[in-house]
Amino acid sequence: MHFCPTNNQPRMRAVPKNGETSELDFQFTGGGNLPDSSVGHQHRLVLRFEDENHVTEEWTWRSKGKDSEMVIHFSRKGK
């Protein structure tokens, strides 16, 4: 569950693929404090494990049937 600053609680579920997982794709399954699905909410999160030092998050915000994405790249700080 994701606790959103918009005061709703979208629920998402990822079904891992067989074998070594380098990506998790969380899909919206419903939400608490969300009167209907047209209200703005986080609708999807894709986590990509690029390698041992890099992870990418792709967040999808859905509002009134339209999606907008935000991508965040994380890198492990070198020694």
Backbone hydrogen bonds, N-H to C=O, Kabsch-Sander energy under -0.5 kcal/mol:
donor,donor_aa,acceptor,acceptor_aa,energy
2,H,10,P,-2.0
4,C,2,H,-0.9
4,C,8,N,-1.9
7,N,4,C,-1.8
9,Q,32,G,-2.6
11,R,30,G,-3.6
13,R,27,Q,-2.1
22,S,20,E,-0.6
24,L,47,L,-2.4
26,F,24,L,-0.7
26,F,45,L,-3.3
27,Q,13,R,-2.4
28,F,43,H,-1.7
29,T,11,R,-3.3
29,T,30,G,-0.5
30,G,11,R,-0.9
32,G,9,Q,-1.9
34,L,31,G,-0.5
39,V,36,D,-1.7
41,H,62,R,-2.0
43,H,41,H,-0.5
43,H,60,T,-3.5
44,R,60,T,-1.3
45,L,26,F,-2.0
46,V,58,E,-2.1
47,L,24,L,-2.9
47,L,45,L,-0.5
48,R,46,V,-0.5
48,R,56,T,-2.9
49,F,22,S,-3.0
49,F,47,L,-0.5
50,E,48,R,-1.1
50,E,54,H,-1.1
51,D,54,H,-1.3
54,H,51,D,-1.0
55,V,74,F,-1.9
56,T,48,R,-2.5
57,E,72,I,-2.8
58,E,46,V,-2.2
59,W,57,E,-0.5
59,W,70,M,-2.9
60,T,44,R,-2.6
61,W,59,W,-0.5
61,W,68,S,-3.1
62,R,41,H,-2.9
63,S,66,K,-2.3
64,K,38,S,-2.6
66,K,63,S,-1.9
68,S,61,W,-2.2
70,M,59,W,-2.3
72,I,57,E,-2.7
74,F,55,V,-3.4
76,R,53,N,-2.5
